[in-house]
């Protein structure tokens, strides 16, 4: 099955493995706050990304020196589920994240864990891997991360604004909170910050291609409009020639006007510039236009 644009972006982000333990902890913290379940009883992370599934055990080992209690085979089709249910492991993870398993858990972004710039980027990578998606730019521009914790969404908003000068939009969806971006430039900046420059370039290339296509379409529409005007003018001139012929006045027109009339009759689809070149001697486009206008005016007098 072909990988989606969002899947490709996540695969690119997964190539970055934090060298510092603090960054591994920050990335795991982002994953936990945006994953499917992070409670005093269970941690559950569900993903379709094989790259993310390969990265998860390594991250948790580096950050907490712990392993998952339940983990899938990477060869299994569909969604992959990782779980930790051991009470001691959950307590250790919560303590590392600045929470207490015994207290009522109100999840929020623990800012001391994301104080350094490298840790901010790591946290946002984790949030994107666990709860994020980005639309194929061929279809539209939309990037989002979603969490079930309103405080986490508010504090992540501030983190994105402080670290990247990006102010995402917010929305409620199905009991959760969504942070989203719809501007192509900001999505590209966001992906670059996370460590996915190839995906970011894909966004910008799609945008440039759309802009180019729009310019071509506008030019074609303009050309079509101009062609329509030329055809209408030619039809009016041919009608005028017929009126003057029927009135027996065409051959009585000045020689230059008569020459223009014969050229238009013989070449009904030619442009003014082309007709002007046919005159003997050749004349300018405005001069040709003037001669044909004289024909139209003479025909109007006959009709009146």
C-alpha positions in Angstrom: 0.0 0.0 0.0 1.3 3.4 -1.0 2.4 5.6 2.0 0.5 8.8 2.5 2.2 12.3 2.6 1.6 12.4 6.3 3.2 9.0 6.7 6.2 10.1 4.7 6.6 13.2 6.8 6.4 11.1 10.0 8.9 8.6 8.6 11.3 11.5 7.9 10.9 12.8 11.5 11.6 9.3 12.8 15.1 9.4 11.3 16.1 11.8 14.0 17.1 10.0 17.2 17.8 12.3 20.2 21.4 12.0 21.4 20.8 13.6 24.7 18.7 11.9 27.4 16.8 15.2 28.1 15.7 15.3 24.5 14.6 11.7 24.5 12.5 12.5 27.6 11.0 15.6 26.0 10.1 13.6 22.9 8.5 10.8 24.9 6.7 13.5 26.9 5.2 14.9 23.7 4.2 11.4 22.7 2.5 10.7 26.0 0.5 13.9 26.1 -0.8 13.3 22.5 -1.1 9.6 22.5 -4.3 7.5 22.8 -4.1 7.0 26.6 -1.9 8.3 29.4 -3.5 7.5 32.7 -2.5 6.2 36.2 -3.6 2.7 35.0 -2.5 2.4 31.5 -0.4 3.9 28.7 -1.5 3.1 25.2 0.0 4.3 22.0 -1.6 3.3 18.6 0.1 4.0 15.3 0.0 3.0 11.7 3.6 4.2 11.1 6.1 1.4 11.0 8.9 3.9 11.4 7.3 5.3 14.5 6.8 1.8 15.8 10.5 1.0 15.3 11.5 4.3 17.1 9.1 4.0 20.1 10.9 1.2 22.1 14.3 2.9 21.6 13.0 6.3 22.8 11.3 4.8 25.9 14.5 2.8 26.7 16.7 5.9 26.5 14.2 8.2 28.3 13.0 5.9 31.1 15.1 2.8 30.8 11.9 0.9 30.5 10.3 -1.5 28.0 6.7 -1.8 26.8 4.6 -4.6 28.4 2.6 -5.2 25.2 4.0 -4.5 21.8 3.1 -5.7 18.3 5.0 -7.4 15.6 6.1 -4.9 13.0 5.0 -7.4 10.4 1.4 -7.2 11.6 -1.0 -5.4 9.2 -3.1 -2.4 10.2 -2.7 -0.4 13.4 0.0 -1.2 15.9 -0.7 -1.0 19.6 1.9 -0.4 22.4 0.9 -0.6 26.0 2.4 -0.3 29.5 0.2 -1.5 32.4 2.8 -2.3 35.0 2.1 0.1 38.0 5.7 0.6 38.9 6.6 1.5 35.3 3.8 3.9 35.0 4.7 5.5 38.3 8.3 5.9 37.2 7.2 7.5 33.9 4.9 9.9 35.6 7.6 10.9 38.1 10.0 11.6 35.2 7.3 13.8 33.6 6.7 15.7 36.8 3.4 14.0 37.7 2.3 11.8 40.6 0.4 8.6 40.1 -1.2 8.9 43.5 -2.6 12.4 42.9 -5.5 13.2 40.6 -3.8 13.5 37.3 -4.4 16.8 35.4 -2.1 16.5 32.4 -0.2 19.6 31.3 3.1 20.6 29.6 5.7 20.5 32.3 7.9 23.4 31.1 11.1 22.5 32.9 11.2 19.4 30.6 11.1 21.6 27.5 13.3 24.5 28.6 16.1 24.0 26.1 15.5 24.7 22.4 16.5 21.2 21.4 14.0 19.8 23.9 11.2 22.0 22.6 11.8 20.6 19.1 11.9 17.1 20.5 8.6 17.6 22.4 6.9 18.9 19.2 8.3 15.9 17.2 6.7 13.6 19.7 3.4 15.4 19.7 3.3 15.2 15.8 4.3 11.6 15.7 1.6 10.6 18.3 -1.2 13.0 17.5 -0.4 14.8 14.3 -1.2 14.6 10.6 -0.5 16.7 7.5 -2.6 16.7 4.4 -1.2 15.9 0.9 -0.5 19.4 -0.5 -1.9 18.3 -3.8 -5.3 18.2 -2.1 -4.9 21.2 0.3 -2.9 22.7 3.1 -3.7 21.4 6.6 -1.5 20.3 9.5 -2.8 19.5 12.9 -2.0 17.9 16.2 -4.8 16.8 18.6 -5.0 15.8 22.3 -7.8 15.0 24.7 -6.3 17.5 27.3 -7.3 21.1 26.9 -4.5 22.4 29.1 -2.0 20.5 27.0 -3.4 22.2 23.8 -3.2 25.7 25.3 0.4 25.2 26.6 1.5 23.6 23.3 0.1 26.7 21.5 2.4 28.9 23.6 5.3 26.6 23.0 4.8 26.7 19.2 4.5 30.5 19.4 7.6 30.9 21.5 9.8 28.5 19.6 8.7 29.0 16.0 6.7 32.2 16.1 3.7 30.2 14.8 0.2 30.8 16.2 -1.9 27.8 15.2 -5.7 27.9 15.1 -7.6 26.0 17.8 -10.8 23.9 17.6 -12.7 21.3 19.6 -13.4 18.0 17.9 -15.0 14.9 19.5 -14.2 15.9 23.0 -10.6 16.7 22.1 -8.6 19.8 21.3 -7.0 20.4 17.9 -4.2 22.8 17.0 -4.1 23.3 13.2 -2.3 25.4 10.5 -3.6 26.0 7.0 -1.0 28.4 5.6 1.5 26.5 3.3 4.5 28.6 4.4 3.8 27.9 8.1 3.3 24.2 7.5 6.6 24.1 5.7 8.3 26.0 8.5 6.8 23.6 11.1 7.9 20.5 9.2 11.4 21.9 8.8 11.6 22.7 12.5 10.6 19.1 13.3 13.3 17.8 11.0 11.4 16.9 7.9 12.9 19.3 5.2 11.9 16.9 2.3 8.2 17.0 3.3 8.5 20.8 3.8 10.0 21.1 0.3 7.1 19.1 -1.0 4.7 21.6 0.4 6.5 24.5 -1.2 6.8 22.7 -4.6 3.1 22.0 -4.6 2.3 25.6 -3.8 4.6 26.9 -6.6 3.0 24.5 -9.1 -0.5 25.6 -8.1 0.6 29.3 -8.5 2.1 28.6 -11.9 -1.1 26.7 -13.0 -3.2 29.6 -11.8 -1.1 32.1 -13.8 -1.4 29.9 -16.9 -5.2 29.6 -16.4 -5.5 33.4 -16.0 -3.4 33.9 -19.1 -5.5 31.4 -21.1 -8.7 33.0 -19.9 -7.4 36.4 -20.9 -6.3 35.1 -24.3 -9.8 33.5 -24.8 -11.4 36.8 -23.9 -9.2 38.6 -26.4 -9.9 36.0 -29.1 -13.7 36.5 -28.5 -13.3 40.2 -29.0 -11.4 39.7 -32.2 -14.0 37.3 -33.5 -16.9 39.6 -32.6 -15.1 42.6 -34.3 -14.4 40.5 -37.5 -18.1 39.4 -37.6 -19.2 43.1 -37.3 -16.8 44.1 -40.1 -18.0 41.3 -42.4 -21.6 42.2 -41.7 -20.8 45.8 -42.6 -19.2 44.7 -45.9 -22.4 42.7 -46.8 -24.6 45.8 -46.1 -22.5 48.0 -48.2 -22.4 45.5 -51.0 -26.2 45.1 -51.0 -26.5 48.8 -51.1 -24.1 49.0 -54.0 -21.8 51.3 -52.0 -18.8 49.1 -51.4 -17.1 49.7 -54.7 -17.6 53.5 -54.2 -15.6 53.5 -51.0 -12.1 55.1 -51.1 -9.4 52.8 -52.5 -7.7 52.2 -49.1 -11.0 51.3 -47.5 -12.0 49.0 -50.3 -8.6 47.3 -50.1 -9.2 46.7 -46.4 -12.7 45.4 -47.0 -11.4 42.9 -49.6 -8.7 41.7 -47.3 -11.1 41.1 -44.4 -13.5 39.3 -46.7 -10.7 37.0 -48.0 -9.3 36.4 -44.5 -12.2 36.4 -42.0 -10.1 34.8 -39.2 -7.0 37.0 -39.5 -6.0 39.5 -36.8 -5.6 43.2 -37.4 -1.8 42.9 -37.5 -2.0 40.2 -40.1 -4.4 42.2 -42.3 -2.2 45.2 -41.9 0.7 43.3 -43.4 -1.4 42.4 -46.4 -2.0 46.0 -47.4 0.0 47.4 -50.3 2.0 49.0 -49.0 1.8 47.4 -45.5 0.4 49.6 -42.8 0.2 49.7 -39.0 -2.3 47.8 -36.9 -4.0 51.1 -35.7 -4.3 52.3 -39.4 -5.9 49.0 -40.3 -8.3 49.3 -37.4 -9.2 52.8 -38.6 -10.0 51.6 -42.1 -12.3 48.8 -40.9 -14.0 51.2 -38.5 -14.8 53.4 -41.5 -16.5 50.4 -43.1 -18.6 49.7 -40.0 -19.6 53.4 -39.7 -20.6 53.6 -43.3 -22.8 50.5 -42.9 -24.5 52.1 -39.8 -25.4 55.1 -41.9 -26.9 52.8 -44.5 -29.0 51.0 -41.9 -30.2 54.2 -40.4 
